[in-house]
Amino acid sequence: MRFKHTLEFNTTEELNESFANGNKYISDVIVDVALENLKTKRKNIPVIQFTTKDEDTIYDIMIERSDMIETLKQNLDVMEEYEDYERCQKITDAIYYLQSKI
């Protein structure tokens, strides 16, 4: 599977710290890809691929269509922390849209 977004980390620990600290760039990518795919029928949406140099490991981040609302809600918290209110509004609108389709 081909990913439009990729990131490389020196160590797995560096990757884990990035997630633990609420990496804004990663959340931006997740939100942007989710918003681009609101109307898709795909069950699994490729988001971003991470590689680590120390273990030569590849991690693929995907959004399952059934988890789209939860994914957006989780990233809404990050956007609020960083005061990215434009994305917050887009996320809120997207959640409303998806809930209306259920």
N, C-alpha and C positions, 0 to 999 in steps of 0.2 A: 504494500500500500504506500502511496506517495503522500508525503506531508508538505504542505506549503511552508510551515514554520518549523524550525529546528533550533535547538540549543545544545551546546556542548559544555559539560562541566569537567573540571579536572578530577574531582573525586565524587563518590557517591554521597559522602558526608556533606559536601558543598551543595549537591542537589537537594538533599533532605533539609538542609538549613534554609534553602531558598523557599521551599514549600512551607516550612514552619513559620517563617517570618512574613508570610503573605506577600509574595513577590508580585508587584504591581504589573510588570510587563507580562508575566504569565497569565494573570487574571484578565488583563486587557485582551490578550490573544483569545483566551477561552470565551470571553463575552462577545468579542467581535465575530468569531466563527459561529457561535450560537445564534447571534442576531442575523448573520448572513444565511443561516439554514433554518429559519423559523418555518418555512413552508415546504421544506424538503420531505420526501417520503422515505429517505434513507434511514435505516434503523441504527446504524453506527456512523458517526460523523468524525472523521479524523481532525484532530485539533493541532497537536504539536508533538514532535518527537525529541526526546532527550537522549543524549549519549554521555557516558562517563568514560574518561580516559583511563582511570585507575583499574577499573574492572572490565573495560571494553564492553559495557552493557548498554542496551538500547531499551528505552521506555517509551511506549506509545500512549499518548493521552487521547482518548476518544470520548465523545458524548453519545450516550445511548439516547435515542429519541424519547424513550419512556422516562429518562432522567433529566430532560431538558429544563423543566421548571425548577427542580431541586438545584441543578447546576447554576442556574441564573440567580436563585436566592442566595446560595453560598457566596457567589461573587459580588452580589449586591453589598454584602457586609464589607468586603475589601474596598469597593468603590466609595462607600460612605467614609471609611477610615481615611482614604486619600482625598476626600472631598471632591471626587470626580462626579459632580451632580448631573452633568450632561449624560454620562453613561448610566447613572442611577435612574434617570427618567426613561432612558431607552430600555433598560432592564425591566422596570416596572410596567411599561407599556407591553413589552414582550410577554411577561408573565400573564398579564391580563388577557392578551390575545390567545395565548396557549390554553389558559383555563376556559376561555369561552368556546374552544374547539372540543373540549372533553365531553 
